[in-house]
Amino acid sequence: MGDRRVNAAVIGVGLLGEQHAAQYVANSKADLVLVHDLNADRARAVGEALGCRWTTDLADVAASDAEIVSIATPDHLHHEAAIRMLEARKHLLVEKPLATKTAEANEIATRSREKGLKVTVNLGNRWNGQFQSIHGAVQDGEIGDPVYAYCRCSDTIWVPTQMLSWAGRSGPQWFLFAHTMDLLRWFLGQEAKDVYAVGSKKILAERGIDAFDAIQAVVNFERTFVTFETSWIIPESWPAIVEFEITMNGSEGRLGFDGIRQGFELSSDKVGKHMFARPSLWSYFKLPDSWWGSLHDLVDAVIEDREPAIPVEDGAAVTAMIEATERSIAEGRKVEIPRA
Ligand SMILES: NC(=O)c1ccc[n+]([C@@H]2O[C@H](COP(=O)([O-])OP(=O)(O)OC[C@H]3O[C@@H](n4cnc5c(N)ncnc54)[C@H](O)[C@@H]3O)[C@@H](O)[C@H]2O)c1
């Protein structure tokens, strides 16, 4: 097993896919063999920069010697590529969300289990030390039984209007609840039962983007209720791209995470100044190596022939939560969340 290596390919080498490709190059047990993008200039640029073959034809990826394929296309296109690659017997790392329909997410899970292929989702927050501390504290009962929680994760309006060309095919629910609903489900170790949500579409719609401006969703888990909030209209002058906040109250304690003021902050009595500088948008999107736990875990899982740390069913459960949230907004009532 010591010398076993795996070949990898990436489908969709935009902002995130290029970083997937670079992470395979950095992994001492993996070889990046091929990158794919519908945009030939993009595929060529990344392939040449990282020294691997490139293609615009998905059939080349299916026929390649890659054992693992990353899928980093826009949110609503994950399912199509995933099913095609499972047919070609590839193990998959799918960007979050696993899919944007519960039926599609369940199909990916079922097909991969039938074929004995490994599928995991790129949920780097599970490798963030702060979130691992929260998970440990909750699981160890340090706050007693969790009673209720609040979780807000939002982006500035720069994300839907300038960063994502496909924002109108997604929304803050797919882009951000995909992280936070996974995190809270993981912290609590409970399944989500039902959701009541409200949302508005006005400010982005006026800019020609068919996406929610903001959503608040109250999710009942088995023993804990959680309010999730997300927005894509935080002003650009806000000193970070993301605002992220969690509080959880239990029968014997409370915990919180404050990810609101991200950036460089200096307070100096010596020179009598206080300054705050946000990181450049570009450097923010070069995610740190520690973020890439799902990718490196999948390489190890294939080599060791074990289950990935994040099973495909976790991705399907979160898709079910988000789709039920959309239905609740549309129907103005509480909606049950189907079990993945
Ligand atoms: N894990 C995270 O924290 C994180 C952060 C940002 C984005 N993402 C996810 O990564 C995915 C990609 O986001 P992005 O910001 O890189 O978007 P992007 O627009 O920068 O890149 C998408 C790329 O896919 C290509 N593409 C489009 N349709 C395709 C198809 N059918 N086949 C092959 N290539 C295709 C585009 O040409 C583009 O190069 C999304 O699902 C997004 O939600 C995850």
PDBQT file of the ligand as one rigid body, heavy atoms in Angstrom, charges set to zero:
ROOT
HETATM    1  N1  LIG A 401     -16.067  24.913  -0.940  1.00  0.00    +0.000 N 
HETATM    2  C1  LIG A 401     -16.185  26.252  -0.958  1.00  0.00    +0.000 C 
HETATM    3  O1  LIG A 401     -16.027  26.916   0.024  1.00  0.00    +0.000 OA
HETATM    4  C2  LIG A 401     -16.554  26.927  -2.224  1.00  0.00    +0.000 A 
HETATM    5  C3  LIG A 401     -16.274  28.284  -2.414  1.00  0.00    +0.000 A 
HETATM    6  C4  LIG A 401     -16.647  28.858  -3.636  1.00  0.00    +0.000 A 
HETATM    7  C5  LIG A 401     -17.304  28.090  -4.591  1.00  0.00    +0.000 A 
HETATM    8  N2  LIG A 401     -17.584  26.770  -4.334  1.00  0.00    +0.000 N 
HETATM    9  C6  LIG A 401     -18.312  25.935  -5.295  1.00  0.00    +0.000 C 
HETATM   10  O2  LIG A 401     -17.445  25.566  -6.360  1.00  0.00    +0.000 OA
HETATM   11  C7  LIG A 401     -18.202  25.436  -7.557  1.00  0.00    +0.000 C 
HETATM   12  C8  LIG A 401     -17.558  26.302  -8.616  1.00  0.00    +0.000 C 
HETATM   13  O3  LIG A 401     -17.568  27.660  -8.169  1.00  0.00    +0.000 OA
HETATM   14  P1  LIG A 401     -16.532  28.719  -8.752  1.00  0.00    +0.000 P 
HETATM   15  O4  LIG A 401     -16.573  29.891  -7.834  1.00  0.00    +0.000 OA
HETATM   16  O5  LIG A 401     -15.224  28.065  -9.022  1.00  0.00    +0.000 OA
HETATM   17  O6  LIG A 401     -17.243  29.112 -10.141  1.00  0.00    +0.000 OA
HETATM   18  P2  LIG A 401     -16.535  29.628 -11.479  1.00  0.00    +0.000 P 
HETATM   19  O7  LIG A 401     -17.611  30.239 -12.291  1.00  0.00    +0.000 OA
HETATM   20  O8  LIG A 401     -15.319  30.438 -11.143  1.00  0.00    +0.000 OA
HETATM   21  O9  LIG A 401     -16.015  28.278 -12.190  1.00  0.00    +0.000 OA
HETATM   22  C9  LIG A 401     -16.872  27.364 -12.817  1.00  0.00    +0.000 C 
HETATM   23  C10 LIG A 401     -16.117  26.805 -14.026  1.00  0.00    +0.000 C 
HETATM   24  O10 LIG A 401     -16.894  25.756 -14.580  1.00  0.00    +0.000 OA
HETATM   25  C11 LIG A 401     -16.880  25.891 -15.999  1.00  0.00    +0.000 C 
HETATM   26  N3  LIG A 401     -18.074  25.221 -16.495  1.00  0.00    +0.000 N 
HETATM   27  C12 LIG A 401     -19.347  25.675 -16.560  1.00  0.00    +0.000 A 
HETATM   28  N4  LIG A 401     -20.174  24.727 -16.996  1.00  0.00    +0.000 NA
HETATM   29  C13 LIG A 401     -19.404  23.629 -17.194  1.00  0.00    +0.000 A 
HETATM   30  C14 LIG A 401     -19.674  22.308 -17.645  1.00  0.00    +0.000 A 
HETATM   31  N5  LIG A 401     -20.928  21.907 -17.942  1.00  0.00    +0.000 N 
HETATM   32  N6  LIG A 401     -18.646  21.442 -17.736  1.00  0.00    +0.000 NA
HETATM   33  C15 LIG A 401     -17.385  21.830 -17.446  1.00  0.00    +0.000 A 
HETATM   34  N7  LIG A 401     -17.067  23.065 -17.028  1.00  0.00    +0.000 NA
HETATM   35  C16 LIG A 401     -18.065  23.946 -16.894  1.00  0.00    +0.000 A 
HETATM   36  C17 LIG A 401     -16.825  27.369 -16.250  1.00  0.00    +0.000 C 
HETATM   37  O11 LIG A 401     -16.303  27.656 -17.546  1.00  0.00    +0.000 OA
HETATM   38  C18 LIG A 401     -15.895  27.835 -15.120  1.00  0.00    +0.000 C 
HETATM   39  O12 LIG A 401     -14.535  27.808 -15.527  1.00  0.00    +0.000 OA
HETATM   40  C19 LIG A 401     -19.643  25.845  -7.199  1.00  0.00    +0.000 C 
HETATM   41  O13 LIG A 401     -20.414  24.704  -6.941  1.00  0.00    +0.000 OA
HETATM   42  C20 LIG A 401     -19.472  26.665  -5.935  1.00  0.00    +0.000 C 
HETATM   43  O14 LIG A 401     -20.600  26.666  -5.088  1.00  0.00    +0.000 OA
HETATM   44  C21 LIG A 401     -17.215  26.188  -3.190  1.00  0.00    +0.000 A 
ENDROOT
TORSDOF 0
